Amino acid sequence: MSSEILTPVLPESVADGTVIAWNKRVGDAVAMDDILVEIETDKVVLEVPALEAGVLTEIVMDEGAVVTSSQLLGRVEIGASAPATETAAPAEAAPVEAAPVEAAPAQATASDSAQTSPAVRKALAENNLSKADVAGSGKEGRILKEDVAAAAAKAQTPPQPVAIPVSAASAPPAAASSANNAEDARGEQREPMSRLRTRIAERLLEATQTTAMLTTFNEVNMKPLMDMRTEYKAQFEQQHEARLGFMSLFVKAATVALQRFPEINAFIDGNEVVYHNYCDVGIAVSSKRGLVVPVLRNAEAMSMAEIEATIANYGQKAQAGKLDMSDLMGGTFTISNGGVFGSLLSTPILNPPQSAILGMHAIEKRPVVVDDEIVIRPMMYLALSYDHRIVDGKGAVTFLKTIKELVENPVRILLDV
């Protein structure tokens, strides 16, 4: 009896996906819950597990194929066992007088025998290379995708002409070698954009072309918040088992401000403005595949400990490529912290259909005037990009000023003043 491997049901906002890797080959044994195939959508990578133990008997959709919801990907024969593989005869059974075989270089031997990943096999096929053409740099000579790219670039380098210019012929060997290395370093490599990167490009272009985007700036004195964090950090982490960062307070400040300025928490749908009585705040997170924005649901009702724990969990899932589709859906407002990468000031781009996005930046000590005296304070620039079609300049400026005042005096968040 065979079991069908089907594409998971995709949300309405995701039309299709691309098969990027088969982790099993036809004839391989499969255990229940083994990840058989990975499908990339424009939001996340979906892992398709085995529902039954058995043997993979058929792959219907190869790597690179575009698939839709519930489409047949392959089949598993339930309860079957993988055929036994032939093993080499024991060394002691070989004839004593057997002629010695010339030993191949150790690296090549390891590379030929090392198991290659689906991504490496795909790269080999795309570049018309075999394992013998590539020197593996991984553990025990394992071939990596980078090794295939290097071998392909080397194979595409045009041969040197036989006729050597007089200046090159008279140059010392070391100089000639440096010239050859310089030419090799000028190679090019092309690879298709991932679905996520393609989708990011589409949405950013959509935001700049379909909205009247404008940005207003302000700066916030981080000393009160940093002093509070220093005083309560150890106690907070001990009691809540969560790290106390700055993001949770900015999220709380944003939710207070969003409820005071509902147009910032709204979006345009045709000729109507849709207002939300909840604050689903998206937090921009960097992952290996690109920028993703998981959403804090009902952030206005979350405690700072819950916000910190949820953000930490999203960060771990993003780095491991384990974000669910539901983690990324929706959102009424977005916060992006370019300061973690050292950005001093930037203009964040809207995340359609949202009407605003808050950009946080690096904390830098600067001279500022306090009570008519010049003092040094840790300052952060804030940027609010907004859709001028729905948000007036006064509302945007006042909204950002509200966040500044709340962060500079965190007690106001508790008192809602």
N, C-alpha and C positions, 0 to 999 in steps of 0.2 A: 504494500500500500504506500502510495506516495503522498507527500504533503507539499502544497504549493507555497512558494515564497512570493509574497505580494508586497508592492509598494505601500507604505503606511498611508492612511487617509490624510490628505493635505488640506490645510485650511483654505477658505475661499480666496484669501489674498495671495495664495501661492499656487500658481497654475501648474507647474511641473518641477522636476528635479533632474539631476544628472548623476548617473552611476559613476562614482569616482574610484571605488576599490572593491574587489572581491577578496575577502580574507581566507576563502577556501577555494580549492580547485575541484573539478569533477573527479570523483573517486575518493575524495578525502572524507574521513570519518567526522561526524558532526555530533556534538553533545548539545543537550537542551540548553538554550540561552546563549550559545556561542554566537558571536556577531559574525554574520555571514557576509553582509554587503553594506557599504556606506553610500548614502545618497545625499548629494549636496543640493540645497535649495538656496534661494537668495537671502535666507535668514540664518539657518543652522544646518549642520550636518546630521542627518538622521541615520541611526544605526538599526539595521534590521536583524533581529535575533532569530535563532532556530527555535521553532515551537515544539519540535520533537527531535529525539536522538535518531541518528541513522547515518546515511551516506549521501553526499551531494551527487546527484546523478545527472543534472542538467543545468546549464546556465543559459537562460533565454536572452537576457539583456546584458551585453558585454559592457565593460568599462567605457565610459564616454557616451553611452546611450542616454537619450532624454526620455524620462518616464513620467507617467501621471498617476493619480491616486488609484490604488488597488490593482495596478498593472502587474501581470505575471513577470517575475524576475528569474525564477528557476524552480527546481524541484528537489526534494529530499526524499529518499526511500526510507521509510520509517522502519527502525529495527534492524536494518541491514548492517553488515560489517564491512569495513574497508578491505579490499583484497590484499593479501600478504605480499610484500615486496621482496624481490629476490635479493638475497644477501651474498656478499662476496665470500668465497671459500676461505677458511682459516689460513693464516699465513703459513702454519706448519705443514699444511697439506700440499703446498706448492713443490714441484720437483726441485731437487737439490741442485741439479745442473742447469736450471733455467738461466737463460742469458740475462744479464743485468739490463734493466731498462734505464735509459738516461734520465736522470732526475730533472724535473722541471723546476723553475724558480719557485721558492716557497710561497711567495705572494700570489702567483698565478694559480697554484694548486689550491690554495685556500679559497680564492675567488671563485674557481669553477665549482667547488663542492659546496660553497655556502648557499644557503637558501635565500632567494631574492624575494622582496616584497612585491605586492601587486603594482605599486607605483613605479618600482624599478623596472619590472617586466614591461610595463606600458611605455616607459621612457626608452627602453632598449628597442622595442618594436617601432616606435615613432622615428628613431634615428637609424634604423636598419643596422643595428649592432647586435652582436652576440656577447655572452658573458666572457668569452675568451678575449674580446677586444677591449675589455675594461679592467683596469687594475683597481681592486677594492681597497678602500681606506678604512673601512669599519672594523669592528672587532672580529678577529680571526679571519680577516680578509673579506668580510661581508661587503658586497657592492652597495653603495649608497646612491641616491638620486643625483647628488652632486658629482659623483664619479662618472656617471653616464653623461652628464652635461659637459664635463671637462673632456671626455673622450670624443664626444660629438664635435665640440669646438675645435679640437685638434685635428680631427679628420677633415673638417671643412676648411682648414687653413690652406691656401693655395701653395703649391710647391714653389720652391725658390728657383728662379731661372738659372740655366746652366751658365750663361754668359755673366761673368762677374765684373762689375765696373772696376776700373783701375784703382779708384780711391778705396773701395771695399777690400780689394785683393791685397792692397799694401797695408791695410790696417792690421794691428796686432790681433791675435786670436781672441783675447779677452774683449776687445772693443767690438769685434764681429759678433761674439756671443751676446753681448749686451743689446746690440741692434736687433738680433733675432728675438730676444726675450721681449723687447719693446713691441715688436710687431705681433707676437703672440698675445700680449696683454690687451691689444686693441680688438679682440674678438667680440662678437655680439651674440646674444642669446635671446630668443623669442619664446614666450610661453603664453598661452591663452589666459585672459583675466578670469578669475574665479567668479562664480555666480554672485557671491557676496560683494566683491569689489565692483562688479558690473552694476549691481543694484544700488550700491552707495553712490556711484557716479551718476546714475539716473536720478536719484532722489536729490542730490546736491544741485544738479543742473535744473531740476524741476523747481526747487526752492528759489533759485535766482531768477528764473524766467516767469514764474507764475505768481510771485508775491511782491509786494512793495516793501522790501526788507530795508530796515534802518537800524542803526546801532547807537545806543547811548552808553556812556561810561561814567563810573564813579570810583572812588577808592575807599577802602575800609581799614580802620586801625585794628589790627588783629591782637593787640596786647591784652585787652580784657579777656578775649576768648582763650588766648594762650595761657594766661595766668590761671583761669578757671580749669583748663585742662591739666596743667601742672599740679594743681591742688587736689583734684579729684580723680586723676587718671588711675592710680593704683587701686583705690577703693572701688571705682566703677568697674574695672576689669575683673576684680576679685568677686564682686557681687553678681555681675551679669555675664561673665565669661565672654566678653566681647571687647575688642579694642576701642578706645575712645579717640575718634578722629574728629576732624573739622567738618567733614561732609554731613554728618548727621545734624549738626546745628544749622548748616546752610539749608538742608532739606526742610527742617522745621520752620526756619525763617521764611522760606519760599512758600510753604503751605499757608502760613499766616497771611502773607502778602497776597497770595492768589485768592484767598477768600475775601480780602478787602477790595481787590481789583478783578472782578470776575471776567472782564474782557480778555485778560492775559491768559485765563484758563479756558478759553473758548476757541472755536474755529469756524471758518466759513464753509457752508455746504450749499452750493448754488447761490440762491438769493437769500439764504437764511443764515443766521448766526446761532450756533449750537453752544449753549452754556452748560457747564458741568457743575454739579453740586458735590463733587468729590475731587480729590487731587491725586492723580496717578502720575507720579514723577519718574521720568526716565533718567537713568544715570549712565552717561557715556562711559564705556569700558573698552579698553584696548585688548584685543586678542590676537592670536597668531594669524587668523584669517582676515583681520581688519577690525574696524570699529563696530561695536554692537551696543545696543541701548536697551538693557533689561529694565523692567518697570517695577517700581514700588507701588503696589496697589493700596489705595486709601492711605496714603502717606500721612495725611492730616491726623489720622487716628493712631499712628504708630508711635511707640516710645523711641527715644534716642537709641536705646540698647537694641530694639528690634530693627531699627534702620541700619545700625552698624553691622549687626549679624547678617542681615539680608544682603547688604552690599558686599560683605566679605564672601558670602556664599556664591553670589553672582560672579565675583572676580575669579574664584577658584574654578567654577564651572566654565567660564569663558576661556581660561587658559587651557583647560582640559578638553575644550570643544564639546562640552556636555550640556550646553544651554538648550532648554526645551523651546518649542515654538511658542508655547503659552507665556514664557518668560519675556518675550519680545513684542507681544501684541499690545496694541493700544498705546496709552500714554497721552496725557494732556499738557505736559510741560517737561522740559528737559534741562538737566544741569550737566555741563561739561567742565572738567577740571584739567585744563592744559598746564596748570602750574606744576603738576607732578613730573612733567617732562622739561620744566624750566622755562615755559613760556611766560614772558613778562606782560604782554598785551596782545590780544588778537580779537578778531571779529567772528564770533561763532555763526554758523549758517543754520537757518531754521530746519526743523525736522517736520516736514509737512505731514498732516494738515495743521499741526500745532501753530499757534500764533506767536510764540516767544520761546527763547532759549537763553539761559543764564550761563555766562562763561566766567569761571574762576581762574586765577593766575598765580604765579609764584609770589611768595612772601619775601619782600626785600626791605631791609632797614633803610629808611630815608629820613632826611630832616623835614620836620613838619612844625607848624605853629600851633602851640597849645597854650591857651591863656596868655597870649601875646609873648610867648617865649618859644625859641627854636629848640626843639628836642628831637631825639632820634626815636623812631617808632617802627615796628614791623608793619609794613603796609602791603595791601593787596589791591590790585586793580580789578574791578568787576565790569563786565560788559553784558548788556542786555540787547540782543537782536530781536526785533519784533516786526510783525506784519502791519504796516501803516494803514492797510485797508480797514482793519478792525480795531487797532490800538492807536489812540492819539498820542502825540508826543508828551503831553502833560501826564497822561496815565502811565506811560512807560517810565518817564523820569521819576515820578512819585513812587512807583512800584520799586524801582531800584534803590531809591533813597530809603524806603521802608526797610528793605533787606539790610542795608548798611546800618541803620539805627538799631535794628534787632540784634545784629551780630556784635555790634560795639557795646551793647548792653543786653546780654542774654536773659536777664531777669524779665525783660519786657515780653519775652516769648511766653513765660509762665503766667504773667499777669494779663497778656493779650492787650497791651497798651502801646 
